[in-house]
Amino acid sequence: MIPSSLKSPLNLPSYQISQLLTVVVHDNFFFSRISYVTNETTTQEASFHSFDQSRGGSCRAPMTPFQHVCESRMLRLLSRVCSSLAIEGNLKAAAAHRSICSAASLPVSVCSALAVKPIMEAKLYRPPPEVRGMTSLDKEAFTQTISVPALRVPTGVLNKVVKSLRKATIQRPGVPRVVQDKEESSDFRLVLLDPHRVSSLSSFSEAEAEALRSFSVAEELQYYELRLTYHNLKSDEVLEAVLPQGQDVTSGFSRVGHIAHMNLRDHQLPYKNLIGQVIMDKNPGVTCVVNKTNMIDSTYRNFKMEVLAGEENMVAKVKENGVTYEFDFSHVYWNPRLSTEHQRVVQLVKHGDTVFDVFAGVGPFAVPAARSGANVLANDLNPESHRWLQHNCKLNKVENKVRTFNLDGRAFIQGPLKQELPALLKGKATVHVVMNLPALALDFLDAFRGLLQQEASCDEILPTVHCYGFSKADNPEADVAERASQSLGFPLEDRCSVHFVRNVAPNKDMMCVTFTLPKEVIFSSDPEQTEPSPEPAPKRQKCAEATEDP
């Protein structure tokens, strides 16, 4: 039985692993008697012969096939432990190698199998110290030459070997996995390996080792001097090397067409132009990097921004859920993280339905809803958003299905929506009201109080409202439902559903509350007081009875 402590050597500190291996070898575990069970469940024995230490370990009795397999597996285990010690850094590879070999008096062949070159480090790239604190990007300063393991492979089986070792080969931007042989032979090439994955021949899995044998690849690691430049580094590697140690490194951004939109923190601002250049260099298609300089203006839902790198062209073209949009990103609101939410709501809209989009922006709800066959009335207070909304309707050939308005949200509800709603309520199609202005939309719900004067008949389908809001409460679902109730002046408990959209900041969630607009609200004679009557009106009783009637 292999000791349980040896099965997971990486869970132990380096010095304990070294001591454990020394004890194991001295106790003749490595070349002791091993019991195993055959298919007939008969216990048999196979012996490993100890080294003849009186003769310097140079003589050893012949091994059976079973003994050979056992030794190979033990060598693989010991080699991996040596590799982990070297990578961990608490014990140099050479020191670990000498310690185990001398303690056990292992022969040269075994020691060679356990050898680990001392070039394997936790990170493939170690940036030069002079790049720390750089504020103007000097790409040449990041150049560095490192040694990586490689296999010398016959060109005739090169493609097959690369395919078999796809998990073990080096993966680095702009770095080829196959390079010219050192001897410049046309019959061989070097396959570069990932030093994190391969530190010795025993690092290969059983399948990989078998593939190398089947392709007659020499079981010998070579080392290739690889020149890494700025172009071979990832953005987070560059920024981690430049920014002061211990500070947060961000390489995240929102992609809006050719524009990368960042929200840099205060400690990153001295490096903002360098960060912008790195983001643009490392992300194909990004030709402009901007940083938000203030909070979103709730009136027009846009924000001030500064260009960190690249061109100052703010007119972006994006494609979301199969729909193309164009807009000036510096003057309108667009959030690529809302793509799933746009699709979720639009999928609730059926052909022939009517959609009132109170805060339409450039059309991420209105345009796809029109494409699905709905009749749309879309509004936005921002003149730029209204202009691009009209542009996107024409771009997607739905201008005949969308009527656009440039009004305040309350004026839109009490104007066009109020005018259209009575006729729509007499139809069979569903009416949707979308209110996506999460900073303020819940406060606009009071515009529905007493909107219509004549109460609906029993068979009229009242509008479905999808209203968005932010919440910092411990229970955001209850919070937005309660605030919607307060704005309507009517309790929505058990009459609404609340959908989590996304987390926008620590302890701040974006939610969507969906409900059927209550008759008690929309037909209220007193807009200031819409609490339900204690006794239902006769017409409502008749409606309830009609609903229950099969």
N, C-alpha and C positions, 0 to 999 in steps of 0.2 A: 504494500500500500504506500502511495506517495503521501508524505505528510501534508495535512491540510494547509499548513503555513506555506508550503512550497508551491501549492497550486495557484496562489495569488500573490506572487512575489512583489508586484508593484504596490501592494497595500502596505509594505513595510519600508522603513527608512533604509537608505543605502547601506549604512554600516551594519544593520541587522541582517540584511540579505547576504552581505559578504560573510558575516560570521556563520550564518545558517549554512551556506554552501560549503564552507570549510569543514564544519561539523559533519555534514552529510557525507562529504567525500571521505573524510577520515574514518567514518564509521563503516566504510566499505559498502555504503548504500549504492554507489554508482556501479560497482562491479560485484554485487552480492547476488545471492540466490533470489530469483523472482518466481513467484507462483502464479500460475494462470490456469484458467478453466477451459477445457476443450468443449466442443459441441456436445460431447457425451457426458458433460459435467464431471469428468474425471480430472482430479487435481494432479497436474504433472509439474515437474520442475525443470528449469533451464538455468544453467550456471554461467555467470560471467566470471572469468578467471581474473584474479587480482594481478596487477603488474608485479613483475619480479623486481622489487625495489632494490634487492641486493645487486642487481645487474643494471640499476639505473632505469628500470622500467622499459628497457629496450626490447624485451622478449615477452611475447604474449601468445597464449595458446590459441589455436584456431577457434573461431566463433561459429556457432550454428546460425542459420538464417534468422531464427527468432531472436538470438542474441544481437545480431546486427541491427534488426529493427528497433530493439529496445535501446541500444546505444545511440542510434541515430536520433531517436526521439528525445533522449536525455540531453544529447549535445544541442539539439534545437532549443530545449528549455533553458539550458545554461547560457547559450548564446544570447537568447532574448533577454535574460536577466542582465547580462553584461551590457547589452545595448541600452536597456532602461537605465542602468546606473550611469552610463556615459551621458545620455540625454538629460537625465535629471540634474546632473551637474554637481552632485554632492561627492562624487567619486570619479576621478578622471578615468577614461576608458583604459588607458594603458595600465594605470594602477590597479583597476579592477581585474584586468586580465592577469597581471603578474601575481596578484594576491591569491587568486583561485588556483592558478597553475602551480605555483610554488607550494601552496598548502597541501595540495593533493599529489604532488610529484607527477603530474600528468605528462605523457609523452609529447614530443614536438608536434605530431600529427593532430593530436587532440587540441593542443594549445592553439595551433593554427586555425582550427575550425572555430575556436572561441574568440579569435582575435577581432577586435573592433577598432577601427581607425578613430583617432581622437578628433575628427573634424565634425562629427555629428552633433548638432546643437538643437535646442528647442525650437529655434526659428531659423528658417533657411536664409533670410536676409537680415543682416545686422547693419543698420544705417551708420554711416560715418558720423562721429560726434559733432562735426562742424556744421551739419545741417540743422541742428537744434536751434530754435529761435529765428530761423530764416523767415523774412517777411516778403522778400522778392524772390520768386522762384528761379533757382539755378539748377537746371536739370542735370548738368554734368557732375554736380557734387554728389549725386546719389549712386554713381557708378562704383561697382565693387566686383571682385572676382572671388568665387567660392569653388570648393571641390564637391562634386556630386558623384555618387556611385553610378556605374554603367556596366552594361553587358556587351560583349563583342559577339555580334550575331551575323551569320552568313546571310548575304543579301537574298538568297533564294527562298528563305523562310522568314524574311524580315516582317512582312505584313502579318503573318500568322502569330509570330512572337509578340508583336506589339498589341495585337488583339487579345492574346492570352494574358498579357501583363497590363491591361488597361488601368487597373486599380493601383498598380505599383509604379507606373511611369510618372515622370515629373509633370506637374500641371501648373503652368506659370504663363501669364500673358506674354505672347510674342516669343516664347522659348520653344524651339523645336524639340520634339521627343527623340528624333533620330538625327545624328550628326556624323560627319566623316570620321572614319577610323583614324587613330593616331598615326598608323603606318601608311595612311592614304591608299589602302588597298581597295580595289574595286569589288573585291569579293566579300568584304565585311563592312558593317556599319556599327556604330555605338548607339545603343538604346539607353537614354538617360533615365535614371530612376529617382523616385522621390526619397530623399534621405530621411524623412520622417517615417516612411513606410519600410524602407530597406536599409539595413545597416550591415547585414552579412547575408550569406547564402541561405542561412537558416531562417531568414525573415520571410521567405516566400512561403505561401500556403502549400499544402500538399498538391492541390490541383496545378498551381503555378510551377512547382518543382517538377511535376510529372510532365508538363508541357515542355519545359526546357530540355528535359532528357529526351523526349520524343523527337524534338527538333535538333538534337545533337548540338546544343549550345554549350560551350565550355563553361564548367562550373567554377568560374573565377570572376570576381568583381574587379573592375578597373575603376579608375577615378579620373574624371574629366574636369578640367578647369573651365568653369562656366562664368562668362562675363555678364553680370546683371546690370542693367541700366534703368533709368527712370521709367522707360517705356515698358519694362518688365514687372513693374511694381503695381500693386493695387492701390486704390485711392486711400484706403484706411491705413495702409503701410506708410505711405508718404506723409499723411497728416499726423500719424502717431510719432513719426520721426521728427517732425518739425515743431509741433506744439509742445509747450512745457510739460515735463513729466508729471503725472498725477492728475492732469486735467482731462475732462471729457473730450473725446475725439468724435466728431460727427462727420459722416460722409453721406447722411441721408438727405433726401430732398423729394419734393413733389415734381413730377414731370408733366408739363403742360406743352405739348407739341415740342418745339425746339428749345423751350425754356425750362431751366431747372430752378425751382423756387425753394430757397432755403430760409430757415429761421435760426440765425446764428445767436449764440449766447454772448454775454458781455465779454467773457475772457477770450472769445474767439475773434472778436472784432479787429484786433491789431493784425490778424493774419487773413482778413476777409478776402483780399484780392488774390492772395496765393491759394486759398481754399477754392475760390471761384475758378481759377485757372486749372487746378487739379481736377475738379469735378468735370469741367468741360473736356479736358484731355482724356479722361478715363471713361467717358460715356459717349459712344458714337451717336451722332445725331443732335447732341446738345450743342448749340452755338451761342447760347446766352444764359448766364447765371445771374439771378437776382436775389436780393435779401430783403425781407420785409422789414420796414423801419418803424411801423406803428401798428396799432390794433385795427381790426376791420371796422370801417365806418358803417354803422348799422343803418344809416340812411340810404346809402348807395351800395353797400356791401362790397366795397373795394378798399384797397390799402395802398399807402405810399411804399415805394420800393426803390432800391438803388441797384444799378448794374455793377456786378463784381467782376465780370469777365465777359468778353465776346461782344457781339453786335448789340445795338440798342433797338432791335426790331421786336416790338411787343405784340404784333399781330400773330396770333398762334392759330394753328389748324390741328384739331384733334379729332379722333374717331372714338366714339363710345357706344357700345352695344349696337354696332353696325350703322350708326348715324354720324354724319360729319358735321362739325361745328367750326366756325371761324369767329374770332373776336379779338379785341385789343385787351390783353391781359392786365394792362396797367389801369384800365378804366372800368372793368366789370369784375364780377365775382365768378370764379370757377374753381371747383374742388374735385380733382380726379378720384378722391377717395369715396365719393358718393355714387360712383357708377352702379354698384350693386343695389343701392337704395332707389335710384332712379328706375332701374329695371323692375324692382319688386313692385313699386306702385303702378307703373305703366302696365304690368301684366294683370293688374286688377281691372283695367279698363277694357271693356268689350266694344265691338264694332257697333256704332250707333249711339254710344254713350256720349254725354256732354261733360267736358272738363273745364272748370274755372280755375285757372292758375293765377293766384293772387299776387305772388312774388316770383314771376316767371324767369327772371334773369335772361340768359341768352337762349333759353328754350330746352333744357335737358329733360323736363317733363312734357312740355307742350308739343315739341316736334315729334318725338316717338309716339305720343298718344295719338296725334293726328295721322301718323303713318299707319297706326293700327286700325284706323277707321273711325275715330272719335271726332266729334265737333268740339273745337277748342276756342275758348276765350282767354287770352293770355295778357297779363298786365305786369308792368314794372315801372317804378317811379324814376329810375335812373335813365336819363335820355340816351346814354351810350348803350345800356343794356337793351333798351327798346329798339334802337337802331340795328344792333346785331341780331336781336330776336327776329326782326323782319328779314334780315339778310339770310339767316339760317333756315327760315321757312321757305324762301325762294331756292336756296341751295339744295334743299331736300324735297323740293317740288310739292309742298303742302300749303302754299300760301292761300289756296282757295278753301282750306279747312280750318285756318287759324285766323281769328280776328284779334288784332293786337291793340293794346291801350297803354298810354303813358300817364298813369294816375297814381295817387296815393292808394295804398291798399284798402283803407276804409272807404274812400270815395269809390273805388271799384266795386266793393261789396254792395254799397248802398246806391250804386248807379247801375252799370251794365248788368251785374248779377241780379239785382232786384228786378230789373225790367224783364229779363229773360226767364226768370225762375217760374212765374205762374203758369206760363204755357208749357214749360218742360215738366212740371209736376203732373200735368194731365196725361202725359205720355207714359210709356212702359219702360223706357230706357232709364238707366241709372245716371244720376248726376253726381259728379265728384268735385269737391273743392279742395285744392292743394294749396297749403300755406307754408311754404318753406322759407321762413325767415326766423331761424331758431332763437335769435336774440330777442325778438319782439313779437313773434306771431301769436303767442298765447294771449297777449294783451289786445289783439285785434278781434278776438272772438265776440266781444260785446257788440260789435257792429251788426251781429245777427239778431239782436234783441228787437222784437217787434218789427222785423223786416217786412213782413207781409200782413195785410189787414184781414183778409178773409181766410178762415180756417180751411185746411185741406179736407177733402172727403176721404172716406175710408180706404179707397183703392189707390190713393196717391202715394208714390214712393218719395220720401224726403231725402234731401242730399246727404251724401257720405262725406265727412270732413276728414282730411289727413293734415293734422297740424303739428308742426315741429317745435321743439323747445330744448334748451339746455337745462341741465340739473346738476347741482352739486350735493344733493341730499343723499343720505345713506340709502334711502329707498326711492330711486329716481322715478320708478313707475307710478308709485302713489303720489309723488310730488307733482309731476306734470298733470296727472288726472285731477288733482285737487285744484291746481292753478287754472286749468281749463274750466272746471266747474265754477270757480269764483268769477271768472271773466264772463261766462255765459249767464251767471246768476241762476244756475240749475245744476243739481247734483248729477254727476255722470257715473257714480258708483254702480257697478254691474251693468253699465250701459256703454262701456267703451273698452277698447283694447289698446295696450301700449307696447310699442315695438322698440327695442334697443337698436339704434343705428350704428353708433361708433363712439369710442372714447376719444375726446378731442384734447384732453389734458388730464394730468393727475387729478382725480376726484371731480371730473367734469364730463358728463355724458350727453350725447345728443340722442333725443328720444322722439318718437312719433306717436301721437295719440290719435286714434281713429274712432269715430263715432257717427251715428246717424243723428243729424240735427234734430233735437226734440221739438215737437209741435209747441210745447209750452214756451219755448224760446222764440221761435220764428214767427208765431202768431200771437205773441203777447201784446195786449192792449196797453200795458205799462212797461216801457223799455227799462225802467229802473228796478222793477220788481217782477221776476219771472219764476218765483218759487211755485211748485205745483200745488194745485188746489187740494184741500183735504178730501173733497168729494169729487169724483170724476164726473164730467159733464155727460149728459145723456147721449150725445153723439159719439163720445169716446166709448161709452158702454156698448153702443150698437156696433161700433167697429170691432171691439174685442169679441163680441158674440159672432160677428161675421167671420172673424179670423179662425175661431174654433170650429165653425161649421164645416164639415167635410164637403 
